[in-house]
Amino acid sequence: GEGAYRANYFQGKFPESNTVEDGWVHTSPRGAFGPQNAYGLHDMVGNVWEWTSTPGGDGYVKKGGSFLCHHSYCYRYRNAARSFNSGDTTAGNLGFRCVHSSGGEGKEMEE
């Protein structure tokens, strides 16, 4: 609906008070926000930073922001957001994306 959240990120006064308007204090389950475009993609931003295999900085590129992003601190819950970490970094707001091919033709966008 109008004004509904489309991703899991921090609401309220960071870091003191998460008002949980999106329904999640920490990570949300896969697909919690429904498809965001005609391709049926879910969870492309927010929730956890996603590791990539792209080298960057002193390690690898991570993208997409996390549930800890807030406009006053880490305004990165967007597709273009990039950051870097060493490959041995662990945190509750870091993850990776698993992809599965359906084995058939790709779904074409509806106009």
PyMOL commands that set and color helices and strands:
alter all, ss='L'
color gray80, all
select strands_A, chain A and resi 12-13+17-18+49-56+59-63+82-85+94-95
alter strands_A, ss='S'
color yellow, strands_A
deselect
rebuild
show_as cartoon
